[in-house]
């Protein structure tokens, strides 16, 4: 997923960042070695917040950037949704999808709950 001048790569158990280094070659580094996802279709840019995505245990936001002395931060933003997040069928997480509505200013995420085979929540 492109994010400012970076490329964010989601893996099952980590998030990597690829950026152009000084002089041209690409630099690959780990943004977070503990948080990952298989729900790559949930990663969407939300103005004023950053890059939102559904992980195994909640919704995360990637905020900030690396240009101009800033730093990128990955933080969990779904503390109030613990009961809803507990219903996610982890095996069906790759089917989850999300969209950002600029009209409503909302990030909508649809996932498959436990005991189901299609996105119902």
N, C-alpha and C positions, 0 to 999 in steps of 0.2 A: 504494500500500500504506500503510495507516495505521501510524504508528510514534510512540508516545506522543502528544503534542499536535501532531504534524506529519503531513503527507502526503508520502510519498516517491514521486516520479514517475520511472520508468525510461524512458530514451530509448536509442536505438541507441548513441550515443557520449557520453552524459552522464547524470548523476543530478541531478534537481532536488528542491527541498524547498519545500513550501508551508505556511505557518503564519499564524495570525492575529496581526496586529501590534497594537501598543498603540493602542487607540481603534477597532479593528474591521476596517479593510481588510486584505485578505490580502497577504502578502509572498511573492514568488516569488524564489528565488535558486538558484544552482547549488551543489549539494553537492560534486560532483566533475565537472570538465569533460573528463576523460580516460577514465573508466570508464563503460561502459554495458552493456546487454544487450538481447536480444530474447527471452530465456528468462524471461518475467515470471511464469510458473507455478511457477518454482523459488523465488520469494521467500517465505520463511516465517519467522515469529518463533520463535526458539529461546531458551527461558528461560536466563538467566545469560550468554548470549552477545550476542544482539541479532537483527538481521535478516540472514539468510543468503540468498545468491542465486548462481546460476551465471552468470559473465560469459564473454566470448569466450576469455579466457586463464586462467581459474581460478575458484575459489570465493572469494567475498568476504563479509565480515561488516561490517555497519554497527552500530557500538556507540556508546553514550553518548546524550546528549540535549541540548537547548538550554535547558532550564529549570533554574533554580538555579545558573547560572554554568557549567554543564557544556558540553562541545562534542561534536559528532558526528564520529566517525572512520570512514573506510572503509579496511579493510585486507584484503589478500589472505591467506587462511589455508590455501591448498592447495599449499604449497611441496613437500611430500612426495608429491604426486600428479601430478607433471609428466608422466610417461609416460601416465597415464590421461587427463589433460586434453588431451594432444596427439592423442588418438583422436577427439575430438569433431568431428562433422560440423557445421561452422558454418552451412551453409545450412539445416540442420534444427534449429537451436538453438531456434526458437520452439515446437517440439514437446516440448522437455524439460519435465520436471515433477518436483516434489519434495513431500515431506510430512515433518512432524515427528511422531515417535511419542513421546508423553509416557510411555508404559509403558516403552519401551526407552531413552528419552532419546537418541534418534538422529535425525539429519536424513538422509533417504534421497533421493537424486537419481537420476533415470533420464534418459538421453540417447541420441540416435542416434549410433552410431559411424560413422566414414568407411566408405563402401561399403555401408551399410545404409539402409533406408527407414523403420524403426520403432525405437522406443526399446528397445535391447537391453542397455545397460550401466548 
